[in-house]
Amino acid sequence: MKVKVKTVLEDIKGAALMDPDGNPLVIGEVLQAALLQDNEKGDVKDAVRRFNLARDIETNDEVELSAEDVVMLKKSLSNLYKPLVAGQVCLLLEGKKSGIGNQAKEEKGV
């Protein structure tokens, strides 16, 4: 599945979530953190796979993720982030809208 890594994450009311530097938090940053900070298997092959995917996210506006990548990322996200971020990103990885903020308004036709 293709994921747009520049998608801005929102709080429950629809305001952009901000990173520690005051910039809008985008899905790519969250995915990179999940890839680079949580090496569940602890083996070199998995580490290289995670690094390559993080590099692809850094250099592209959109990345192709395999079903295996999505499963790995969802597990890492739940270990690393609180529900507002992890839940929103997991829904986006499944090709769904988060249903909060501006996306909720779009779904309701507001």
C-alpha positions as CSV (number, residue, x, y, z in Angstrom):
1,M,0.0,0.0,0.0
2,K,1.2,3.5,-0.7
3,V,1.4,6.0,2.2
4,K,1.8,9.7,1.9
5,V,4.5,10.5,4.5
6,K,3.9,14.2,4.6
7,T,0.4,13.8,6.0
8,V,0.0,16.1,9.1
9,L,-1.3,14.4,12.2
10,E,-4.1,16.1,14.2
11,D,-5.2,16.3,17.7
12,I,-8.8,15.2,18.6
13,K,-10.1,18.7,17.7
14,G,-8.4,18.9,14.3
15,A,-5.4,21.1,15.2
16,A,-2.1,20.0,13.8
17,L,0.0,18.1,16.3
18,M,3.5,19.6,16.7
19,D,6.9,18.0,17.0
20,P,9.3,19.2,19.8
21,D,10.7,21.9,17.4
22,G,7.2,23.4,16.9
23,N,6.7,22.0,13.4
24,P,3.6,20.0,12.3
25,L,4.1,16.3,13.1
26,V,3.8,14.3,9.9
27,I,3.3,10.5,9.6
28,G,6.8,10.1,8.1
29,E,8.4,11.3,11.3
30,V,6.4,8.9,13.4
31,L,7.1,6.0,11.1
32,Q,10.8,6.7,11.1
33,A,10.9,6.8,14.9
34,A,9.1,3.5,15.0
35,L,11.5,2.0,12.6
36,L,14.7,3.3,14.1
37,Q,13.9,3.1,17.8
38,D,12.1,-0.2,18.2
39,N,14.1,-3.2,16.8
40,E,11.9,-5.9,18.1
41,K,13.8,-8.8,16.5
42,G,17.2,-7.5,17.4
43,D,18.9,-9.0,14.3
44,V,21.0,-7.4,11.6
45,K,18.7,-8.3,8.7
46,D,15.8,-6.6,10.4
47,A,17.8,-3.6,11.4
48,V,18.9,-3.1,7.7
49,R,15.3,-3.5,6.5
50,R,14.2,-0.9,9.0
51,F,17.0,1.5,8.1
52,N,16.3,1.2,4.4
53,L,12.6,1.9,4.9
54,A,13.3,4.9,7.1
55,R,15.7,6.2,4.5
56,D,13.0,5.8,1.8
57,I,10.5,7.7,4.0
58,E,13.1,10.5,4.4
59,T,13.7,10.9,0.6
60,N,10.1,10.4,-0.8
61,D,6.7,12.0,-0.4
62,E,5.1,8.6,-0.7
63,V,6.3,5.1,0.1
64,E,5.1,1.7,-0.8
65,L,4.7,-0.6,2.2
66,S,4.2,-4.3,2.1
67,A,1.6,-6.0,4.4
68,E,4.6,-7.3,6.4
69,D,5.9,-3.7,6.8
70,V,2.5,-2.5,8.0
71,V,2.3,-5.2,10.6
72,M,5.8,-4.5,11.9
73,L,5.1,-0.7,12.0
74,K,1.8,-1.1,13.8
75,K,3.4,-3.2,16.5
76,S,6.3,-0.7,16.9
77,L,3.9,2.3,17.0
78,S,1.9,0.8,19.9
79,N,5.2,0.3,21.8
80,L,6.4,3.8,21.2
81,Y,3.5,6.2,21.0
82,K,0.4,7.1,23.0
83,P,-3.0,6.2,21.5
84,L,-3.6,9.6,19.8
85,V,-0.6,9.2,17.5
86,A,-0.4,5.4,17.3
87,G,-4.1,5.0,16.7
88,Q,-4.2,7.7,14.0
89,V,-1.2,6.4,12.2
90,C,-2.4,2.8,12.4
91,L,-5.7,3.8,10.8
92,L,-3.9,5.7,8.0
93,L,-1.6,2.6,7.4
94,E,-4.8,0.6,6.9
95,G,-6.0,3.1,4.3
96,K,-8.7,4.5,6.5
97,K,-9.3,8.1,7.7
98,S,-8.7,8.8,11.3
99,G,-12.2,10.2,11.8
100,I,-10.9,13.1,14.0
101,G,-10.6,16.8,13.4
102,N,-10.7,17.9,9.8
103,Q,-11.2,14.3,8.5
104,A,-14.3,13.9,10.7
105,K,-15.7,17.1,9.2
106,E,-15.0,15.9,5.7
107,E,-16.8,12.6,6.5
108,K,-19.8,14.5,7.8
109,G,-19.9,16.9,4.8
110,V,-19.2,20.0,6.9
